[in-house]
């Protein structure tokens, strides 16, 4: 059972480039989340989804877009990367409200 | 701003001692969870406490919740070097409304347990 898988694990982008981070879960979870983690800032919620076809903004959504076309996948897009988006990105999923979340291993993104 | 705030930001203790971390939050919640993160890894769920519970135990972990003070504490008893990690609280929101399904984290406490 793979759990939550993030692709890629590392990436270096140039300012202005675009990319998509993929999160896939095989636990049939309804809820999925994207967070970014910066030193001293903890985890900040970017966007989340409570079901296939739904998305909602978190605490720091600017500069990111998401899609949940399939229940098992949650995509995070950066249309025009900026150095401020250099961070470690974590995806998580849970079976529903009030249940534990399972995390992927993270994607380390550097924007130069 | 983030919902939860942990205190202290860093804690350094000797093996065998107890470690206590606190979490304060701002708005009403339905549940509070604690997670652990080893360096460079994803977070792992430790324990969940619901708003109608005051205390919960799991092995060497004890969590308390005081909804009147909007605070929670995580106690790790008889700590081990392997407990060295960052610990985060996460708050889950009421069903319904614009925050439905949200799960937000605090800044974390870095725990170092010296052998």
Contacts between the chains, C-beta under 8 A, distances in Angstrom:
chain1	res1	chain2	res2	distance
A	4	B	42	7.7
A	31	B	101	5.6
A	31	B	103	7.8
A	33	B	103	6.2
A	35	B	105	7.2
A	40	B	107	7.0
A	41	B	107	6.4
A	42	B	2	6.3
A	42	B	6	8.0
A	42	B	88	6.5
A	42	B	105	5.4
A	42	B	106	5.6
A	42	B	107	3.6
A	42	B	108	5.0
A	43	B	43	7.5
A	43	B	88	6.7
A	43	B	105	4.0
A	43	B	108	8.0
A	44	B	2	6.8
A	44	B	105	7.7
A	45	B	102	6.8
A	45	B	103	7.2
A	45	B	104	5.4
A	45	B	105	7.6
A	48	B	101	6.2
A	48	B	102	6.5
A	48	B	103	7.4
A	49	B	101	8.0
A	50	B	100	6.5
A	50	B	101	3.9
A	56	B	98	7.9
A	56	B	101	7.1
A	56	B	102	7.7
A	58	B	102	7.1
A	58	B	104	7.6
A	59	B	1	8.0
A	59	B	2	6.9
A	59	B	104	6.7
A	90	B	42	6.0
A	90	B	43	7.1
A	92	B	43	7.5
A	92	B	103	7.6
A	94	B	103	7.3
A	97	B	30	7.6
A	97	B	92	6.7
A	97	B	95	5.7
A	97	B	100	7.4
A	97	B	101	6.0
A	98	B	30	6.0
A	98	B	31	4.9
A	98	B	48	7.5
A	98	B	50	7.2
A	98	B	92	5.6
A	99	B	48	7.7
A	100	B	33	6.5
A	100	B	45	3.8
A	100	B	48	6.1
A	101	B	33	7.7
A	101	B	35	7.9
A	101	B	43	7.7
A	101	B	45	6.5
A	101	B	90	7.5
A	101	B	103	6.0
A	102	B	45	7.4
A	103	B	42	3.5
A	103	B	43	4.6
A	103	B	44	7.3
A	104	B	42	5.6
A	105	B	41	6.5
A	105	B	42	5.0
A	106	B	40	7.7
A	106	B	41	7.5
A	106	B	42	5.8
